[in-house]
Amino acid sequence: MADNPIEKQHQHEREQERERLRAEEQKDLEVEAHRGARPLEGFAGGHTTWTGSQDDEAAARVHAGDAGASWEASERQARLEPEPLSDEDEGEDSEARVPERR
């Protein structure tokens, strides 16, 4: 079967792929052997003026009510109450309840 030129080509390609995977695995093992900070791939040398405090400030604004909302949702679920509908949901929901007449 290895006498077939197409089969030889496929076998050669498989061997190349295995060698490539071995080399990648070796690189991974070398990196894992050294502990320390790991820069994001592709961003290691990038300069930025963004600071961690900016992330904290944005998170505080965006997620300020998350804990309370989650607690209220859990309490409603524990009492088996339906979720409150938003203004958008009320309009869509009332339209969906109207049966179609044919």
Backbone bond lengths (Angstrom), bond angles and torsions (degrees), N, CA, C in turn:
res aa  C-N    CA-C-N  psi(-1)  N-CA   C-N-CA  omega(-1)  CA-C   N-CA-C  phi
1 M - - - 1.441 - - 1.521 110.93 -
2 A 1.323 116.46 -31.53 1.464 120.15 179.19 1.524 111.64 -72.44
3 D 1.335 117.07 -7.10 1.463 120.25 178.03 1.524 111.55 -75.67
4 N 1.318 116.79 -20.80 1.448 121.88 179.87 1.542 108.79 -69.79
5 P 1.340 118.75 125.83 1.476 120.56 -177.53 1.529 113.30 -61.41
6 I 1.324 116.79 -35.29 1.469 119.19 179.07 1.524 110.15 -68.22
7 E 1.318 116.15 -40.83 1.460 120.56 178.29 1.527 110.29 -64.69
8 K 1.328 117.18 -40.22 1.471 120.48 176.73 1.523 110.32 -60.51
9 Q 1.330 117.30 -42.45 1.464 121.71 179.59 1.532 110.40 -63.09
10 H 1.323 116.85 -44.42 1.462 120.49 179.37 1.525 111.13 -64.03
11 Q 1.312 115.79 -40.44 1.461 119.63 178.70 1.528 110.30 -64.17
12 H 1.312 116.66 -42.03 1.464 121.56 178.15 1.532 110.18 -61.75
13 E 1.330 117.45 -42.59 1.466 121.28 179.37 1.528 111.02 -64.70
14 R 1.333 116.56 -40.09 1.467 119.85 177.75 1.522 110.93 -63.82
15 E 1.326 117.06 -41.24 1.469 120.78 178.40 1.529 110.91 -63.65
16 Q 1.332 116.48 -41.01 1.468 120.13 177.58 1.524 110.73 -62.40
17 E 1.317 116.40 -42.46 1.465 120.61 179.64 1.525 110.94 -64.60
18 R 1.328 117.46 -41.89 1.461 120.39 176.80 1.522 111.05 -61.89
19 E 1.325 117.33 -41.16 1.462 121.12 178.82 1.534 110.66 -64.35
20 R 1.335 115.98 -41.00 1.463 120.06 178.64 1.534 110.22 -62.74
21 L 1.330 116.44 -43.29 1.462 120.65 179.26 1.525 111.44 -64.91
22 R 1.341 116.78 -38.73 1.476 120.15 176.76 1.525 110.86 -61.64
23 A 1.346 116.12 -43.14 1.467 120.25 179.86 1.525 110.52 -64.03
24 E 1.327 117.72 -41.93 1.469 121.24 178.23 1.525 110.74 -63.54
25 E 1.329 116.90 -42.21 1.449 120.92 178.50 1.527 110.92 -63.58
26 Q 1.315 117.26 -39.29 1.459 120.98 178.05 1.524 110.39 -63.03
27 K 1.344 116.88 -42.71 1.469 120.37 177.03 1.524 110.31 -60.86
28 D 1.327 116.80 -43.25 1.462 120.65 179.42 1.526 111.01 -60.75
29 L 1.325 116.24 -43.55 1.462 119.92 179.99 1.522 111.68 -63.98
30 E 1.327 116.93 -38.28 1.466 120.23 178.34 1.523 111.11 -65.40
31 V 1.321 117.01 -41.28 1.465 120.45 178.78 1.523 110.31 -65.79
32 E 1.325 116.88 -43.97 1.453 120.51 -178.20 1.527 112.39 -67.92
33 A 1.312 117.49 -20.97 1.464 120.68 179.55 1.526 111.73 -71.56
34 H 1.328 117.11 -19.27 1.461 121.26 -178.67 1.516 109.57 -109.85
35 R 1.321 116.31 122.18 1.465 119.94 178.47 1.516 108.93 -89.09
36 G 1.329 114.82 151.54 1.455 119.43 177.59 1.511 111.00 147.89
37 A 1.317 114.93 -176.60 1.463 120.14 -179.22 1.512 109.72 -64.32
38 R 1.311 115.80 141.57 1.450 121.20 179.71 1.521 108.70 -120.85
39 P 1.316 117.13 110.71 1.470 119.12 178.90 1.515 110.50 -68.54
40 L 1.316 115.04 153.09 1.458 118.82 176.51 1.517 109.11 -65.43
41 E 1.306 116.12 136.51 1.455 120.34 -179.43 1.523 109.29 -63.73
42 G 1.316 116.97 129.09 1.453 121.47 179.67 1.513 113.44 91.38
43 F 1.332 117.60 -17.22 1.453 120.48 -177.98 1.527 111.87 -117.42
44 A 1.316 117.55 8.77 1.456 120.97 -173.10 1.525 112.53 -59.54
45 G 1.332 118.01 -38.06 1.458 119.56 -177.20 1.505 113.46 -104.16
46 G 1.329 116.46 5.21 1.462 119.11 -176.20 1.513 112.25 -72.48
47 H 1.322 116.63 139.01 1.462 121.52 178.36 1.520 108.85 -95.65
48 T 1.308 116.60 137.36 1.452 120.76 177.24 1.520 109.85 -143.25
49 T 1.304 115.98 152.46 1.463 120.37 175.98 1.519 110.82 -104.09
50 W 1.323 116.82 2.48 1.455 121.72 179.47 1.519 109.40 -70.99
51 T 1.303 116.86 137.22 1.464 120.31 -178.43 1.512 110.74 -116.51
52 G 1.297 115.13 162.65 1.456 120.34 177.86 1.513 112.25 -63.15
53 S 1.335 117.28 -33.06 1.463 119.38 -179.51 1.524 110.68 -66.10
54 Q 1.332 117.28 -30.60 1.464 119.36 176.12 1.523 110.23 -64.53
55 D 1.315 116.95 -39.49 1.459 120.17 176.07 1.524 110.45 -62.46
56 D 1.331 116.18 -43.76 1.459 120.45 -179.10 1.514 111.66 -63.24
57 E 1.329 116.79 -42.50 1.468 120.70 -179.87 1.529 110.71 -64.32
58 A 1.321 116.76 -44.60 1.466 120.28 179.93 1.526 110.45 -64.35
59 A 1.312 117.38 -42.15 1.460 121.02 -179.58 1.524 110.47 -64.80
60 A 1.328 116.66 -38.32 1.457 119.57 179.28 1.524 111.32 -63.36
61 R 1.336 116.93 -37.08 1.467 119.81 178.69 1.527 111.02 -73.28
62 V 1.302 116.64 -49.01 1.462 120.79 -173.28 1.519 111.85 -70.26
63 H 1.319 117.48 -39.25 1.466 121.15 -172.97 1.521 112.79 -108.52
64 A 1.323 117.64 21.77 1.463 121.03 -175.60 1.519 112.39 -59.27
65 G 1.321 118.69 -40.37 1.462 120.61 -176.26 1.515 114.56 -100.04
66 D 1.311 118.30 9.39 1.463 120.61 -175.34 1.520 113.51 -61.30
67 A 1.331 117.11 -43.40 1.463 119.61 -176.74 1.521 110.49 -64.81
68 G 1.317 116.42 -45.06 1.464 119.87 179.35 1.516 112.32 -64.60
69 A 1.327 116.98 -43.10 1.461 120.87 179.53 1.521 110.67 -64.08
70 S 1.316 116.72 -39.81 1.456 120.67 179.19 1.529 110.31 -65.29
71 W 1.334 116.31 -41.86 1.462 120.65 179.29 1.527 110.05 -62.61
72 E 1.338 116.84 -45.66 1.465 120.53 179.77 1.533 111.00 -62.64
73 A 1.316 117.09 -42.27 1.467 120.55 178.59 1.521 110.51 -62.61
74 S 1.327 117.09 -40.54 1.467 120.65 178.94 1.523 110.59 -64.95
75 E 1.329 116.62 -41.34 1.457 120.15 178.45 1.529 111.27 -63.85
76 R 1.336 117.29 -43.00 1.465 120.65 177.74 1.523 110.60 -61.75
77 Q 1.319 115.66 -42.27 1.461 119.87 -179.33 1.531 110.30 -64.90
78 A 1.334 116.73 -39.33 1.453 120.27 -179.91 1.525 110.77 -65.89
79 R 1.339 117.46 -31.58 1.473 121.45 178.04 1.527 111.35 -90.21
80 L 1.333 116.72 1.05 1.457 123.67 -179.64 1.523 112.21 60.47
81 E 1.328 116.40 36.16 1.458 121.49 175.94 1.523 109.06 -86.74
82 P 1.328 117.88 148.46 1.468 119.75 177.05 1.523 110.41 -71.61
83 E 1.297 115.22 153.09 1.462 120.70 176.24 1.519 109.09 -66.70
84 P 1.336 118.18 139.93 1.465 119.28 176.72 1.527 110.14 -67.61
85 L 1.316 116.08 143.54 1.458 121.02 -179.81 1.517 109.75 -87.42
86 S 1.320 116.13 140.25 1.461 120.39 173.80 1.516 107.77 -80.07
87 D 1.328 117.96 170.74 1.462 122.01 179.82 1.520 111.08 -57.72
88 E 1.324 117.11 -41.57 1.465 121.15 -179.76 1.517 110.86 -65.80
89 D 1.351 116.09 -41.54 1.455 120.23 -178.31 1.526 111.55 -66.76
90 E 1.338 117.46 -35.85 1.457 120.41 -178.66 1.519 111.05 -62.15
91 G 1.326 117.23 -43.52 1.455 121.07 179.26 1.510 111.81 -64.23
92 E 1.311 116.67 -44.45 1.462 120.75 -179.70 1.518 110.74 -69.32
93 D 1.324 116.65 -38.20 1.454 121.32 -175.68 1.524 110.64 -69.15
94 S 1.332 117.70 -40.97 1.454 119.51 -179.53 1.527 110.87 -66.95
95 E 1.313 116.82 -34.30 1.461 119.73 176.70 1.526 111.23 -68.34
96 A 1.320 115.92 -35.36 1.455 120.33 -177.78 1.526 110.71 -71.32
97 R 1.341 118.20 -25.90 1.461 121.10 -177.30 1.527 112.28 -79.98
98 V 1.299 117.73 -19.16 1.461 120.29 -178.49 1.523 108.46 -73.40
99 P 1.332 116.95 120.67 1.468 118.05 -178.88 1.515 110.58 -72.26
100 E 1.286 114.79 146.99 1.460 120.45 179.32 1.521 109.31 -79.86
101 R 1.307 115.69 139.52 1.463 120.14 176.62 1.510 108.51 -106.73
102 R 1.273 115.28 135.87 1.472 119.52 -179.71 1.484 110.83 -116.12
